[in-house]
Amino acid sequence: MADEAPQHNSFPSDGRVPGPPGSPRFVALLLLTLLAVPLATPAGAVTDLALSKTASADSSQSGRGPSLANDGDTATRWCAADGSTGHWWQVDLGSAATLSGTEVRWEFARNYRSQVSVSADGVTWTRVADRTASTATAQVQSDAFTATARYVRITVTGLAASTWTSIADFKVFGADTGTPPGPAPDPALRARCTGTSPITCHLDVSPGEYDVTVVLGDASALGATTPCW
């Protein structure tokens, strides 16, 4: 080990790592890459299954396409092509899921009457919620039900005066099946390392040997690296 003081560095927010192979930052990035293990997400967690999934509709106003109703942004919205009733919007969850309900945020706090249906194949539909006779004017309306389906559709059956079918956000709730953890890190590399946060490893990387200490950050910022050589 050279008799020099450690250098303290942190990664820039855009993820760039300056320096050629063998530089302290390159070694630290290599360490993080090789040690990183994607975390599993728990199965059974109730989540919005519709978020960013493929959406479609019977019609759309220009610039107000179906994807704007489940993009997670309530400032955007899907709008039908005209003010008549009978328009529908639907989402493909990608695979069959166990559902527990839906939530719709309309454009306005007015009386929208609607039905929610589910399907396994996008052809045969089963109604699971019916607000055809509703007089509610809440902008956000929720319906609880139990079903197993891949497709969820909401159809507008009635509208207040001077109101078009327009959805700012549509959520489908259900039990997430979870995601498995990523592959385990290289055992040979892990044997050179100790700790969790910080992680300290001894690496032989040209042009010399390095001891690299990495303090893990959080979702918004990476932590500092302290390479010694």
Buried (B, 14 or more C-beta within 10 A) or exposed (E): EEEEEBEEBBBEEEEEBEBEEBBBBBBBBBBBEBBEEEEEEEEEEEBBBBBEBBBBBBBBBEEBBBBBBBBEEEEBBBBBBEBEBEBBBBBBBEEBBBBBBBBBBBBBEBBBBBBBBBBBEEEEBEEBBBBEEBEEEEBEBEBEBEBEBBBBBBBBBBBEEEBBBBBBBBBBBBBBEEEEEEEEBEEEBBEBBEEEEBBBBEBEBEEEEBBBBBBBEEEEEBBBBBBBB
